Structures are given as structure tokens and as C-alpha cells.
Amino acid sequence: MKILTTGGLGYIGSHTVIALLEAGHEVVILDNLANASRKVLARLEQITGRSVAFVEGDVRDRSMLQRLFAEHDFDAVIHFAGLKAVGESMALPLKYYDNNVTGSLVLMEEMAKAGVFQLVFSSSATVYGDPEVVPLTESSPAGNTSNPYGTSKYMVECMMRDVAAADARWSMVVLRYFNPIGAHESGLIGESPNGIPNNLLPYICQVAVGKRECLSVFGGDYPTPDGTGVRDYIHVTDLADGHVKAVEIHQNDAGLHVYNLGTGQGSSVLEVLHAFEEAAAKTIPYAIAPRRDGDVPSYWADPSLAKAKLNWTAKCDLQQMMQDSWRWQSRNPNGYDD
């Protein structure tokens, strides 16, 4: 298949590009480099031994999309492009609705004009809000979100559901990620956020290499075993494999298909911290800080539907996630910046 990956130089997108290429697919990457580095391209080629077509552009740019769809005969689009910081979304909600919702709307309209009707969307477990019952299944209540980031993802899911119901040409797949961490085993690509990291593991890694003094643990009084937030951490390469399965299995498969991609196990912030300390043979100083707006105490996935329908299960354990993260960060202490 020939697949357009929007946001394909980002953290999850770049790992998925590797998985797609290794599965024999042809990939074109579209990225506006807002939270990605052009240097990823050379590293993808180094890992896979294949050159990858790259277009710098924004999914909100209709004329650019029209040129792109005119130049390439795509079979499917995997849509990663979007903003993803929960805290920032609380402060700048319109920025998130513009990038994530408007961007997806424009993309779907231009896909339809070009006759491309297969879309795999990078959604998030944040669509479940603060769940009353865990583990979360795909039929758990969604939409009662606790931050604009999660709301923006849910809005796109609603658009996809309605479009799929109105037009049987569309095959729509929603992948609700839990908490991706880890890095490619080569140590050549990994998570490299701009500025202060919003996610736990990049922050731990930056403390480990001396870029930051101390880890702030947001909330130590949650109703969890050790008082810190519990999440379902999943290795980014397992997540990437889920995209390959989804795009292959749902080719020409009308309707909306929704999957949780997680391990089915929850780990607390302190459990992750101590697992990292073991992998890196370092002590990470930390301090308990106030809860962060928009965060929820705990959630983890029931990934059984993905196993049944996609023949997908997460293979990597927490220790491997830590080892791969530390290999990436220790070899690239400044990320992709020289």
C-alpha cells in the first residue's frame, strides 16, 4: 500500500513509518516540524535502508494537500499530526481545536475530493475522561473529557463516526492510545520534545542526563496504591505495529472501527521512576508537586478487542521500555539538537 503519514516525523509517527516500511509499504511523510526534527528523516533511512519521501506542510493547508494528493495515488492516510500537551491545551484551547479538529476536517475533505477513503486516526485514551470503572473497553463512556486536548480528539472521533455513517466508501479506524514510551532499539530515534517535556518519561530522561535537576511528580495524594497517578504505559514500537495491523486489516472495510492500544496493566509514576532507575543504574531525584489541571488519577486498557480483531498484543514489558528509553536519551542527551 501507498500510505500518507501526517506528523510522520514525530515520536509515534516516525516509529510507525519504520514498521510500515519493514512491512513492505510505501510511505510519504507530511510534517510541519512544529514538534519534530528534519534530522529524523536521515535516521529513518539509516534504520530501514530505504529513502522516504518527505513534504514539509500543515494539514490545514488545503492547496498543499491538493497538490500532494494530485502527485501521489495514496491507498490510505494515517493521521498523527496534532498538538498533544494536556497542560498547554488547558491554557490554549483554541490552538488545540484549530490544529487537531480543523486540521482533521480539512484533511478528510481533501481525502474525499481525491478519492482516498481509508483513514487511521491517532486518538487517545483521554477521550474517556476520568473513568468510573477500569479497565477501559471501547464501549466505556467517552466524551466526558477533562481537558481540551482530549476533547479535540473526541471531536475528531465524532466527525469520523458521522462521516462513516453517511458515506459507505469510508473505512475509518480510531486507535485510542494509552501512554506510549520507549524508543527504537537502535537508539537512533525516540521522543524529543521541544522545550520542557510534558510527559513523564522524557522528563525522567532529562533529569538522568543532567538537563534538569529534579522530577516533579504531579500529585501524591491520588486514590492509588502509592498516591501517584497510574497509567497504562505501552512501548512505542508495539504501538507502531498496531497501526500496521489496522491499516492492513481494515483496507476496503466500510465503517468506523475503534480500538484501545494498551498493555492492560497500570503502573504508577513512582513504579516507572524506580524501573528507570534500575535500567539506567541512576538515582533520579524527585519531588511531589500539586496535581496538574486536567489529569485523572488512574486508567488502563482492556486491549482484548485489538487482540481478537487485529491479532495485536503489546509484547514489551516495562523494563524493556526503560532500557530503550535510556539508550536513546544517553546517546542523544539533547535529542535531535546537536
matplotlib code that plots the C-alpha trace (Angstrom):
import matplotlib.pyplot as plt

x = [0.0, 1.0, 0.3, 0.5, 1.5, 0.7, 3.0, 5.3, 8.5, 7.0, 7.6, 4.9, 4.7, 8.4, 8.3, 5.2, 7.0, 9.7, 7.1, 5.2, 8.5, 9.5, 6.1, 6.7, 4.6, 5.5, 5.3, 5.1, 5.6, 3.8, 5.0, 5.1, 8.0, 6.2, 7.3, 9.6, 13.1, 14.1, 17.0, 14.6, 14.4, 18.1, 17.8, 14.8, 16.7, 19.7, 17.5, 15.5, 17.9, 15.2, 14.7, 11.4, 9.6, 9.0, 6.8, 7.0, 3.5, 0.5, -2.7, -4.7, -3.2, -5.8, -3.8, -0.7, -2.9, -4.5, -1.0, 0.1, -3.0, -2.6, 1.0, 0.5, -2.0, -2.5, -4.3, -4.7, -3.8, -2.5, -3.2, -0.8, -0.4, -1.7, -0.8, -0.6, 0.2, -2.6, -1.4, -0.9, -4.4, -5.9, -4.2, -4.6, -7.8, -8.4, -4.9, -5.8, -9.2, -7.6, -4.7, -6.5, -10.1, -9.8, -6.7, -8.6, -11.7, -9.6, -7.7, -10.8, -12.4, -9.3, -9.1, -12.6, -12.0, -9.0, -10.9, -8.9, -11.3, -9.2, -8.2, -6.4, -6.6, -4.2, -6.7, -6.1, -7.4, -8.1, -11.4, -12.6, -12.1, -12.0, -13.3, -15.7, -14.6, -11.3, -10.0, -11.4, -13.1, -14.0, -17.6, -16.7, -18.3, -16.4, -16.7, -16.7, -13.2, -11.2, -9.1, -9.3, -6.7, -8.9, -12.0, -10.3, -9.5, -13.1, -14.5, -12.5, -13.8, -17.3, -16.6, -15.3, -18.3, -20.7, -18.8, -18.6, -22.3, -23.1, -20.8, -20.1, -16.9, -15.1, -13.0, -12.3, -10.1, -9.7, -6.8, -7.1, -3.5, -2.8, 0.7, 3.4, 7.0, 10.3, 12.3, 13.6, 16.1, 18.8, 18.9, 18.6, 15.1, 13.0, 10.9, 12.5, 10.0, 10.6, 11.1, 10.1, 8.7, 5.0, 5.2, 6.7, 9.5, 11.2, 11.3, 12.9, 15.4, 16.4, 17.0, 19.1, 21.4, 21.7, 19.5, 17.0, 17.6, 14.6, 11.5, 8.2, 5.6, 2.2, 0.0, 1.0, -2.5, -4.4, -6.5, -3.9, -1.6, 1.3, -0.7, 0.7, -1.1, -1.5, -1.3, -1.0, 2.4, 3.0, 6.2, 6.1, 7.2, 4.2, 2.0, 3.6, 2.8, -0.9, -1.1, 0.3, -2.2, -5.1, -4.3, -3.8, -6.8, -9.3, -8.5, -11.8, -13.7, -16.5, -17.5, -15.9, -13.6, -12.4, -9.6, -7.7, -4.0, -2.5, -0.9, -3.8, -1.6, -1.4, 1.9, 2.2, 4.6, 6.8, 6.9, 8.0, 10.6, 12.1, 12.1, 14.0, 16.5, 17.1, 17.6, 19.9, 21.7, 21.0, 19.1, 16.5, 15.7, 12.0, 9.6, 5.9, 4.1, 0.5, -1.9, -1.9, -5.1, -6.8, -5.0, -7.1, -6.0, -5.7, -6.7, -5.6, -6.8, -8.7, -6.9, -8.8, -10.7, -7.4, -6.1, -9.3, -9.8, -6.3, -4.3, -2.3, -0.9, 1.7, 4.9, 7.3, 7.4, 8.1, 11.8, 12.4, 10.6, 13.0, 16.1, 15.2, 14.3, 17.7, 19.6, 18.0, 18.5, 22.0, 23.2, 21.2, 21.2, 20.0, 17.5, 18.0, 19.7, 23.4]
y = [0.0, 3.6, 5.5, 9.1, 9.7, 13.1, 14.0, 11.2, 12.7, 12.9, 10.4, 7.9, 8.7, 8.0, 4.7, 3.7, 4.7, 2.2, -0.5, 0.3, 0.2, -3.1, -4.5, -3.6, -0.5, 2.8, 5.9, 9.6, 11.8, 15.1, 17.2, 20.9, 20.3, 22.0, 19.3, 17.3, 17.4, 17.1, 15.0, 12.2, 11.6, 10.6, 8.3, 6.6, 5.9, 4.7, 2.2, 0.9, 1.3, 3.0, 6.6, 8.2, 10.9, 14.0, 17.0, 19.9, 21.2, 21.6, 19.6, 22.8, 24.0, 22.9, 23.9, 21.9, 18.9, 19.2, 19.2, 16.2, 14.1, 15.0, 13.9, 10.6, 7.8, 7.0, 4.0, 5.3, 8.0, 7.6, 10.8, 11.6, 15.4, 17.3, 19.0, 16.8, 18.5, 18.3, 21.3, 23.5, 22.6, 24.0, 27.3, 27.5, 25.6, 27.4, 26.4, 22.8, 22.9, 24.7, 22.2, 19.0, 19.5, 21.9, 20.1, 16.7, 18.3, 19.8, 16.5, 14.4, 16.9, 16.8, 13.0, 12.6, 15.0, 12.9, 9.6, 8.3, 6.8, 4.9, 6.8, 5.6, 8.2, 8.8, 9.2, 8.9, 7.3, 10.9, 10.6, 8.5, 11.4, 10.3, 6.8, 5.3, 1.8, 0.3, -1.3, 0.7, -1.1, 0.5, 0.7, 2.6, 6.0, 8.5, 12.3, 13.4, 14.7, 16.6, 18.8, 20.4, 18.0, 15.0, 17.0, 17.7, 14.0, 13.1, 15.7, 14.2, 10.7, 12.1, 13.5, 10.2, 8.3, 10.6, 10.6, 6.8, 6.6, 9.0, 7.5, 3.8, 4.4, 5.3, 2.9, 4.7, 3.4, 5.1, 4.0, 5.1, 5.1, 4.8, 6.1, 5.5, 5.4, 3.7, 4.2, 2.2, -0.4, 1.2, 4.2, 6.4, 7.7, 8.5, 11.1, 14.5, 17.2, 20.9, 22.8, 21.4, 17.9, 17.4, 13.6, 11.6, 9.6, 12.3, 14.4, 11.5, 11.0, 14.7, 14.5, 11.4, 13.2, 16.3, 18.7, 19.1, 19.0, 17.1, 15.3, 16.9, 14.3, 15.9, 14.7, 12.4, 12.1, 10.3, 7.3, 4.8, 2.4, 4.9, 8.1, 8.9, 8.6, 5.2, 4.9, 2.1, 2.5, 1.0, 0.6, 2.9, 0.0, -2.1, 0.9, 1.3, -2.4, -1.7, 0.9, -1.5, -4.2, -1.6, -0.2, -3.7, -5.5, -2.6, -1.9, -1.6, -2.3, 0.2, 1.8, 3.0, 0.7, 1.7, 0.0, 0.5, 0.1, -0.6, -3.4, -3.9, -3.2, 0.1, 1.4, 4.3, 7.3, 6.0, 2.5, 3.9, 6.0, 3.1, 0.9, 3.6, 3.9, 0.2, 0.3, 3.3, 2.5, 6.0, 7.6, 10.2, 13.0, 13.8, 16.0, 15.7, 18.7, 19.7, 17.9, 19.2, 20.6, 18.1, 14.9, 11.9, 9.5, 6.2, 4.3, 1.4, -0.5, -3.7, -4.5, -7.7, -6.3, -5.4, -8.9, -10.5, -8.3, -7.1, -10.1, -7.5, -7.6, -5.5, -7.5, -5.3, -5.1, -2.0, -2.9, -3.0, 0.3, 1.8, 0.2, 1.5, 5.0, 5.2, 4.0, 6.7, 9.5, 8.6, 8.5, 11.6, 13.8, 16.8, 14.8, 15.7, 19.0, 18.9]
z = [0.0, -0.5, 2.7, 3.7, 7.3, 8.6, 11.5, 10.4, 11.8, 15.3, 18.0, 17.3, 13.6, 13.0, 14.7, 12.7, 9.4, 10.3, 10.9, 7.6, 5.6, 7.2, 6.3, 2.6, 2.3, 0.5, 2.8, 2.2, 5.3, 5.8, 8.8, 9.6, 12.0, 14.9, 17.3, 15.2, 13.6, 10.0, 11.2, 11.9, 8.1, 7.7, 10.8, 9.4, 6.2, 8.3, 10.2, 7.2, 4.3, 2.3, 1.3, 2.5, 0.6, 2.9, 2.4, 4.8, 5.3, 7.5, 7.3, 7.5, 4.1, 1.5, -1.6, -0.3, 0.3, -3.1, -4.7, -2.6, -3.5, -7.1, -7.1, -5.3, -5.6, -1.9, -0.6, 2.9, 5.4, 8.9, 10.7, 13.6, 13.1, 16.1, 19.3, 22.4, 25.7, 28.2, 30.3, 27.3, 26.0, 29.2, 28.6, 24.9, 23.9, 20.6, 19.4, 20.1, 18.4, 15.4, 14.9, 15.9, 14.9, 11.9, 10.7, 10.6, 9.0, 6.2, 5.7, 5.4, 3.0, 0.7, 1.0, -0.2, -3.1, -4.1, -3.7, -0.7, 1.8, 4.3, 7.4, 10.6, 13.3, 16.2, 19.1, 22.8, 26.0, 27.2, 25.4, 28.3, 30.8, 34.4, 34.2, 36.8, 36.0, 34.8, 32.8, 29.9, 27.0, 23.6, 24.9, 28.0, 28.1, 26.0, 25.6, 29.3, 28.7, 31.4, 29.1, 25.6, 24.2, 25.0, 23.8, 20.5, 19.9, 20.8, 18.4, 15.6, 16.5, 16.3, 12.8, 11.7, 13.1, 11.3, 8.0, 8.0, 8.7, 5.9, 3.2, 2.9, 0.9, 4.1, 6.2, 9.4, 12.2, 15.6, 17.7, 21.3, 22.6, 26.3, 27.3, 24.7, 26.0, 24.9, 21.8, 18.8, 19.8, 17.6, 19.9, 16.7, 17.2, 20.3, 22.0, 21.7, 22.9, 22.3, 25.5, 28.9, 28.5, 29.2, 29.5, 32.4, 30.7, 28.7, 31.9, 33.8, 31.0, 31.0, 34.8, 34.2, 31.7, 33.9, 31.8, 34.7, 38.4, 39.7, 38.5, 39.6, 40.3, 39.9, 42.7, 45.5, 47.1, 44.4, 45.5, 44.1, 45.9, 46.3, 45.8, 42.3, 39.0, 37.4, 33.6, 31.0, 29.5, 26.1, 24.1, 21.1, 18.8, 19.9, 19.2, 15.7, 15.0, 15.9, 13.1, 10.5, 11.6, 11.5, 8.1, 6.5, 8.1, 7.5, 3.9, 2.0, 5.2, 5.4, 8.7, 11.9, 13.8, 17.3, 19.3, 22.6, 22.2, 25.6, 27.6, 30.0, 33.0, 35.0, 36.5, 38.9, 38.4, 41.1, 39.7, 36.4, 38.1, 40.0, 36.9, 35.1, 38.0, 37.7, 33.9, 34.0, 37.2, 38.4, 41.2, 40.0, 42.5, 42.6, 44.5, 44.9, 43.3, 43.3, 41.0, 37.4, 35.9, 33.5, 34.9, 36.1, 38.9, 37.0, 33.9, 31.9, 28.9, 28.2, 24.9, 24.1, 21.1, 19.3, 20.1, 18.6, 15.6, 14.7, 16.0, 18.0, 21.5, 23.3, 23.6, 25.5, 29.3, 31.4, 31.9, 28.1, 27.8, 30.3, 28.7, 25.3, 26.6, 28.4, 25.4, 23.3, 25.8, 26.9, 23.2, 22.3, 25.5, 23.5, 21.4, 17.8, 18.6, 18.0]

ax = plt.figure().add_subplot(projection="3d")
ax.plot(x, y, z, "-o")
ax.set_aspect("equal")
plt.show()
